[in-house]
Amino acid sequence: MTAATTSRTAYVPGGSKYAWPVLGGVLAAVLVFDGLLSVVLEVLYLPLYIGATPFPIAALVAAVVNVLLARGMGVVVSRPAAMGLPVIAWLFGFLICSTTGPGGDVLLTDSWTSPLLLACGIVPVGLYLFRRAFLRPKVTPVTL
């Protein structure tokens, strides 16, 4: 037999126990939209040059921003699959930007910077989510 437990409600910022799920859903939607918005800005700044040398600073920005988006989703959800929703939106936006437009225009060209953007946008956040899912330290329960 198990001992009877008393019902304890967790402290929710703002005082209402119903406000956090609504605010969490809104925050998750904003983070997914930010994933789409960030890929559009990164694709637009990808062909940046300093003199005659390509300077794809957008790839580094993609690596940092996608990890921060996944960490931001970690505030709302605890499952790594759900934490990857902004990255899935980023990947969807990348695939849309890699197709041709109605007039035949292409945002992502056939240069080395496009695969670099893809790798920098996916690999660091994938490693972060892998570490978060499988390499978490063991938590010992605290008895009162």
Phi, psi and omega per residue, in radians:
M1 nan 2.584 3.094
T2 -1.813 2.683 3.128
A3 -1.317 2.604 3.116
A4 -1.248 2.429 3.133
T5 -1.924 2.595 3.067
T6 -1.551 2.599 -3.128
S7 -1.399 2.070 3.094
R8 -1.981 2.271 3.077
T9 -1.668 2.401 3.138
A10 -1.316 2.631 3.085
Y11 -1.262 2.216 3.125
V12 -1.997 2.205 3.108
P13 -1.023 2.360 -3.134
G14 1.725 -0.231 3.032
G15 1.587 -0.383 -3.094
S16 -1.737 2.330 3.134
K17 -1.405 -0.140 3.122
Y18 -1.757 -0.194 -3.079
A19 -1.341 -0.597 -3.046
W20 -1.140 -0.770 3.104
P21 -1.083 -0.653 3.114
V22 -1.189 -0.790 3.113
L23 -1.137 -0.628 3.096
G24 -1.146 -0.684 3.095
G25 -1.147 -0.695 3.107
V26 -1.160 -0.733 3.122
L27 -1.116 -0.695 3.111
A28 -1.115 -0.740 3.122
A29 -1.126 -0.682 3.118
V30 -1.155 -0.684 3.134
L31 -1.197 -0.631 3.076
V32 -1.169 -0.727 3.076
F33 -1.105 -0.656 3.093
D34 -1.121 -0.569 3.052
G35 -1.086 -0.755 3.083
L36 -1.167 -0.742 -3.133
L37 -1.142 -0.671 -3.116
S38 -1.188 -0.653 3.139
V39 -1.191 -0.601 3.103
V40 -1.136 -0.787 3.125
L41 -1.176 -0.645 3.124
E42 -1.183 -0.669 3.109
V43 -1.175 -0.647 3.131
L44 -1.208 -0.574 3.130
Y45 -1.636 0.025 -3.121
L46 -1.135 -0.707 -3.130
P47 -1.437 0.646 3.129
L48 -1.321 2.373 3.141
Y49 -2.147 2.536 2.929
I50 -1.993 1.824 -3.016
G51 1.222 -2.119 3.107
A52 -1.835 0.101 -3.081
T53 -1.770 2.264 3.054
P54 -1.135 2.406 -3.108
F55 -2.285 1.431 -3.063
P56 -1.424 1.188 3.116
I57 -1.152 -0.358 3.138
A58 -1.126 -0.469 3.102
A59 -1.176 -0.727 3.078
L60 -1.158 -0.683 3.093
V61 -1.099 -0.691 3.119
A62 -1.090 -0.705 3.137
A63 -1.099 -0.794 -3.097
V64 -1.252 -0.793 -3.064
V65 -1.149 -0.702 -3.118
N66 -1.186 -0.633 3.060
V67 -1.155 -0.704 3.110
L68 -1.166 -0.626 3.078
L69 -1.139 -0.705 3.106
A70 -1.175 -0.666 3.078
R71 -1.167 -0.622 3.077
G72 -1.139 -0.663 3.072
M73 -1.195 -0.425 3.088
G74 -1.136 -0.342 3.061
V75 -1.273 -0.594 -3.061
V76 -1.548 -0.785 -3.077
V77 -2.141 2.864 3.129
S78 -1.979 -0.257 -3.130
R79 -1.416 2.312 3.137
P80 -1.099 -0.521 3.106
A81 -1.143 -0.687 3.101
A82 -1.308 -0.494 3.093
M83 -1.199 -0.353 3.135
G84 -1.498 0.027 -3.124
L85 -1.031 -0.751 3.075
P86 -1.106 -0.556 3.132
V87 -1.274 -0.623 3.059
I88 -1.139 -0.693 3.056
A89 -1.132 -0.677 3.087
W90 -1.082 -0.775 3.133
L91 -1.140 -0.685 3.073
F92 -1.077 -0.758 3.087
G93 -1.128 -0.642 3.092
F94 -1.110 -0.752 3.129
L95 -1.157 -0.646 3.080
I96 -1.140 -0.743 -3.140
C97 -1.206 -0.390 -3.124
S98 -1.469 -0.167 3.089
T99 -1.532 2.877 3.128
T100 -1.435 2.641 3.105
G101 -1.476 -3.072 -3.106
P102 -1.151 -0.471 3.129
G103 -1.674 0.091 -3.127
G104 1.566 0.113 -3.139
D105 -1.366 2.610 -3.080
V106 -2.217 2.267 3.093
L107 -1.468 -0.706 3.106
L108 -1.772 1.999 -3.068
T109 -1.491 3.079 -3.140
D110 -1.548 0.972 3.087
S111 -2.036 3.109 -3.100
W112 -1.280 -0.220 -3.102
T113 -1.342 -0.482 -3.134
S114 -1.194 -0.848 3.056
P115 -1.150 -0.497 3.071
L116 -1.132 -0.737 3.095
L117 -1.094 -0.743 3.126
L118 -1.102 -0.793 -3.125
A119 -1.155 -0.749 -3.136
C120 -1.254 -0.425 3.112
G121 -1.433 -0.416 -3.048
I122 -1.867 -0.750 -2.992
V123 -1.142 -0.863 -3.113
P124 -1.092 -0.723 3.141
V125 -1.256 -0.527 3.046
G126 -1.138 -0.725 3.076
L127 -1.141 -0.677 3.099
Y128 -1.106 -0.803 -3.135
L129 -1.184 -0.628 3.066
F130 -1.090 -0.802 3.126
R131 -1.101 -0.699 -3.136
R132 -1.179 -0.627 -3.074
A133 -1.424 -0.731 -2.959
F134 -1.948 -0.355 -3.042
L135 -1.991 0.545 3.097
R136 -1.272 2.520 3.090
P137 -1.228 2.618 3.123
K138 -1.211 2.351 3.121
V139 -1.857 2.167 3.110
T140 -1.568 2.375 -3.115
P141 -1.203 2.514 3.138
V142 -1.732 2.231 3.102
T143 -1.724 2.487 3.136
L144 -1.745 nan nan
